[in-house]
Structures are given as structure tokens and as C-alpha cells.
């Protein structure tokens, strides 16, 4: 993976981990090196020059949005500043691209859950379905779960598959739920969903506000990302797999 791509991933990961205040991302240079997937112990002049050149290139990438009557041109990031002696990196984000930054963060969270459910196809399918539900969803019937999995075995075996998949989702820290009866029908009440996969039992009040995903159509930002030479699918895979290099 080339340095430019790693630094872009580092910016997205840093925004997710440290947040952005007044459109500015600020963190230590050492931490930024880690976010980019480099070994911070090798933070020598050669690496600093590579990161500096990549920040310059990313700040120079132009994105263009245009319709028949309107047009808008901007950059992936507005500006980038770092000081080795002060151990600081400041990235000025483009406010109108926060949807793109946030989209990449959501991709990272989704892939993290799917990666934790390798070879567990039923759990993956239920994860995709449950994650698409609105916040504080109504109880989900066992029949609805069976229908989503589109299984062909007998009902008893299908119910067992659904229960096992739900247990697997709870085991990775994605959700907590209660199974209950309403008449002769079985339902699942989902208490919380957590794409960050916090391990261990976490009790979150059901009425607590969850992070709301943007409702914007991402077609234009995806086109712009591709125009900038960054493949969104490749970006998603790299975000999921990135680990500090040793």
C-alpha cells in the first residue's frame, strides 16, 4: 500500500478516534504515524518526508461536483500542518465533505463486525438486517428472522439457526437482546446495537440516543473519491485490515 493511501486512511481513522473540533483534526505526530499504520519507532527523517509529501498531495487533490446549473470545487482536506518538535499534527477538514469522512468511518465499523463473523453466514445476514433497522426497533419476530435467512430446513432447525446466530452477534459485542413469547409467537427485543463491538456485557438504556447516520445519497462523493484516484472498495478493505507495521 503506498504512502499516500496510508496517510489518507490515517486521516479517516484519526477523525474517528479523536474527533474534529471547529473543522480541525488535532493529535500528536506520533499518534498520527500509528493511525497511518507505520511503526512510530521508525519515525525518522525519511518517514517524515514521506508523510509530509503525502499530506501535500492529499491537500492538493481537487474534487469537483457539478450539475447542469451548479458547480462546486474543493479539496480532500483544506490544509495540513505538522511540527515534529511540538509533536503535533493539524488537519483542516472540508466541512462539506464530512459526509464522506463519516461514510468511510461507517464502512470501517461495518467491516469490523463482518470480519468478526467469518464463516458465520447466518449471523452475518442477521447483522446486515438488524443494522439496517431504525434506532429503538420494535421487537422482531422469529418468523421475520427465518424469512431473512431464507432457510429450507424444517422450522425447528431454522429456529435453532436463528438463536445461534443471535448468540454469535451478542458474543462479538454487537448487541444485547431478550427473547420472549407473545402468544404462540417468539420475538427478539434488541436492547442496543454497537458496531464498535465493545467486548463484554454493556448495558445501554434503550432510550439513549444512538448516533444517527446521514441520510444523504453518497453517489456524488463516491464519484469524487474515484476521480481522486481512490477506490472506495479498496479503501474499505484497507480500513478494516490496517494494523501498525512492525
N, C-alpha and C positions, 0 to 999 in steps of 0.2 A: 504494500500500500504506500503510495507516495506521500511526501511530507505535506503537500497542500491539502490532500484529503484528510490526513490525520489531524491537521490543525483545525479544519472545519468541524470534524467530529468533536474535537476538544472544546470548541466554542459552544456547540449544542449541549454537550454533557455538562459543561460549566454552568450554562444558563439553568439547566435542570437542577444541579446540585446547589448552586449559590444564589440563584435568583438574579433579577435585573432591577436596579433602582434608578429612577429618572433616566430610563433608556440606556443605562450603563451597567455593564458587567465588570465587576472588580474582584480580583483574587490575587493570591501570591503567584509569582512566576513559577516557583517550584511546583505548586499545586496545578497550575495550568499545564506544565510539562507532563504531569501524571495524567491529567484529563485527556491529553493528546495521545496517550499510550506509550510515551517514551519513559525510559528509566531516568528518574530525576538525578540519580547518582552520576549520570553521564552528561550532566548539564554543562558541557564545555563550550568553547567559542564556536566550534563547528556546528554544534546543535543549535546554539542561539542564533547563528546566522541563518540556518535553515528555517527556523521558526519565524524569524524576522522577515525573511523573503516571502514566506507563505502568507503571513499576515498582510504584507503589502499587496500580494497578488489578490487575496480574497477581498480586500478593501477596494481593489480596482475592478473587480468583476461587475459588469453592468447588467442589470435586469430591466427588461422593457415589457410593459403591459400596454396593450393598445386595442382599441375598438374602432369602429368606423368614425366616431366623433370625438373620442378622448384618447389621451395617451399619458403614460407615466413612466419615468425612468429613474432608477435608483441603483444602489449597490447592495451586495450581500450584507456588508456591515458599513457603517458610515465612517468609522475611523478606528485605529488600533494603536495603543501606546503601551510601552513597557519600559521598566527601569530595573536593571539587574541589581544595582546597589541597594535600591529601596525594596527590592523583591516584590514588584507589583506589575500587574497586567490590567489594562483598562480597555475594554472593547465597547465602542459606542454602537448600539444596535439601531437598525432601521425600524422605527415604530410600526410602520405599515407592513412589516414582514414578520411580526410576532406570531401570526397565524402559521407561517412556515416553520419558525423555530419550534412552536408548540406542537405542530404536526409531527416533526421529527422526534420530539420527546415522547409523544404518544406511541409512535411506531416502536421506539425503544422499549416502552413498558409492555406493549402487546407481545413483542417478540420474546421478552423475558419470560412471560407466562407460557407461551407456546414451547419455548426451549426447555422449560422445567417439566413439560408433559410429553417428552419424546416417547414415541411408541405407545402412547395412550390416546388413541384416536377418539374414543368416546368422550373422554374428558376434554380434549381439545375442541370438539364440536360443541359441547355444552358451554365451555368457556366463551367461545365466539358468540353463542346465542345470548348468554347471560350478560356479557359485557355490552351488548347492543341495547339492552333494556334501559328505560329511563331510571333516574335515581328513585330510591324507595319503591321498587317494583312491587306489584301485587303478588300474592302467593302464586307459585307456578305449579300446575297440576302434573302428576306423574304421567298422565296421558300426553300432555304437551311435550314433556321431555322425551317420551318414547317416539312421538311423531318427529321431533327434531333429529333424532338419531337414525330414523328410518330403518329400524332393525327388522329382521324377518323371522327371528326365533319366536318361541311361544312367549306369552305375556309374562309369565313368572320369570323366565330368563331375562327378558327385557328389563323388568323392574330391578332385577339384581344388577344388571349392567349400569342402569341409571344411578342406583345407590352407590355403586363402586366408583363411578365417575365423579359424583358429588363429593365423596370422601377424598378422592385424589385432589380435587380442587381445594378442599379445606386443608389437606396435608401440606400443600405448597404455600399456604398462607394467603390464597386469593380471596376466600370468602369464609363466612360462617353462616350456618343455616339451621333451621329446625324443621324436621319432618313431622307432619301431623295429619290427622284424619278429619274430613268434613263429610259426614255421612259415610258412604262406602268408598269415596274417592280419597286418594292420597295427594297431599300437597307439600311443597317445599317453600318455606318462608326464608328469604335471603336477608340476613341482618345487615351485612355490609359487603362491599367489594373493594379489593385493594390490589390494583395492578402492580404495585411496587413489591408485592409478595413479602410482606413483613412476616418473618417466621414466628411460630408460637401463637398461642391464643391471644387475640387482640379484641377487646370489647369496645365497640364504637356505637354510640347512641344512634338509633335508626334515623332520628330526625335531624342528625347533624348534616350540614350542607356538604355535599361532595363537590369536587372540582367539576365545573361544567365545561364540557368540550365545545369548542367553537362550532357553530352551525354553518360556517362558510363553506362554499364549494371550493375545493382545492385545485381544480383543474388548471387555473392560471398560474398558481405558484409552482405546481409540478412542471408545467411547460417552461417556466422561467428557470427552474432548477436544472432542467435538462439543457436549456440553452446556455447555462453557465458551465456546462461540461460535467455536471454531477448527476449520476444515475440514481434516482430515488430508491430503487430496489437494492442497488449496491450499497447505498448509504444506510439503509435499514439493516442489512446483513452485517455491515461493519460496526454499526452502533451496538448491535446485540453481542457481537463476538469480541469487541475490543477489550483487551487486558493490557496492563503495563508490560512492556518488553523488558526482559532481563538481559 
